[in-house]
Amino acid sequence: MLTASDVTDVLREISPLLRGGWIQKIQQPTDRTLVLDVRVPGQTHRLLISCQADAARLHITTQSPVNPPTPPPFCQFLRAHFQGARIDDIRQIGNDRIVELQLTGREGTHAIVCELIGKKANILVLDAEHRVLRDINRQHRLAGQIYALPSQCNTAPDTAPSRFASTVGGMLPVSEAIDAYYREQEATQTIDRIKEERLRVLKKTLKKEQRLIEAWRNDLSRATAYRDYARYGELIKANLGAIKKGTDHIEMTDYFDDRLPSITIPLDPMNSAQGNMDDYFRKHRKYLAAERELRPRIERAEHGMEGLRQELKRIEQGTWTPPAVLPARLNATTSKGHLTTDQRRGPFRRFTSTDGLPIFVGRNARENDELTFGLAKSDDLWLHARGTPGSHVVVRLGKGLDPPPETLRDAAMLALLYSDLKKSGKGDVIYTRRKWVKKAKGQALGAVVVTQDKSLYVSLEKDRLEALRRRGT
């Protein structure tokens, strides 16, 4: 988070730019981050205010935020009351990490106070009497109270040097340095999240695969007991006439052994001689099938598990880095039981999102159907351009996980790109969990019925699409 000296330096830089500007646009990309587009003559500046506990800050940014499809209540309140308001002043309070934006709008004068103080960071809206109207943390007990500075507010000047003041270059060097610093920090956190998710998937897959291998070994062990049953069947076959129904065993010479020993073969007294013979042959075929299928299956699974163990070891030792194109989340097994990944299924277009998550795009109606109803899991994200023919898009997600905003934007842009809205370059994209997508009965292949969907308005962005293409396969 910023220090008081950092706040002083960034305000010294941006206050002259923003003072007298008009708030053109208000966005809330995350639960505790605001972005204000401030219009000044000849230019628009994008002011980012964050009260995230480990990243509380305020600065100018050049990044375009990825917003939720429905603005949060706090954002709706700000839009209703302060869109179009003028910023009369922006100043630091108490030589601390508290910044006040003084505004004049159609409802008179108000203030937005940004408390950039770690875990208790907050953004509050005050009326002309400095009474709290709303705050981003939704502390309803504050509503109607006269605003008071936090108890830990520092009134003495901060003598600690700013981390960003020495940055040289650029029109807004302090803001640019802060923006770059937190972008890098967020990128690191994204990689950490990818590692954590990959670690969880690996452990779960290894545990599940180990149980499966043990079950196959048990099946193989049981089937091995039938190894000699073909010989027993042949001996019974040679003595069919001597076996009467109700006999529970038969003694005979084992002609398959050079020593010609006497052998006792158990029989089912409820079964005929022919039935006993058929039963022995059937169990021997089961043994042969187990040898033919289970042993190679176990070997393939063990080989696959060794690769996963090595990857797990690299993660735990800190030597693992996400590849340029991360493999999609592992399925447990194929129908034949060996380890596989989603890349082996289907010829879909494949991309990797900004956050490292796999994105699959159907090329035609058949692929759309196979992608949605074959590859996709119930908790995966499903997207499609609204009201127009186009590709089905699926983002592989872990159970219970929400798509990161950048991943949602990436997938929505691909849904728009591979649809009839491509020519216009903009439009609505609907998205939902795969479990809310059903086949449309009696309709063409790939036609679906979608429930509980949301929508996101996107425009094609050249840089984002180019980055996705570089990560595509």
Secondary structure, DSSP 8 states (H G I E B T S, - for coil): ---HHHHHHHHHHHHHHHTT-EEEEEEEEETTEEEEEEEETTEEEEEEEE--TT--EEEE--------SS--HHHHHHHHHHTT-EEEEEEEETTTTEEEEEEEETTEEEEEEEE--GGG-EEEEE-TT-BEEEETT--GGGTTSB----TT---S---S--SSTT---SSSHHHHHHHHHHHHHHHHHHHHHHHHHHHHHHHHHHHHHHHHHHHHHHHHHHHHTTTTHHHHHHHHHHTGGG--TT--EEEEE-TTSTT--EEEEE--TTS-HHHHHHHHHHHHHHHHHHHHHHHHHHHHHHHHHHHHHHHHHHHHHT-----SS-----BS--TT---B-GGGS---EEEE-TTS-EEEE-SSHHHHHHIIIII--TTSEEEEETTS-B--EEE---TT----HHHHHHHHHHHHHTBTTTTTTEEEEEEEEGGGEEE-TTS-TT-EEE-S-EEEEEE--HHHHHHHHHT--
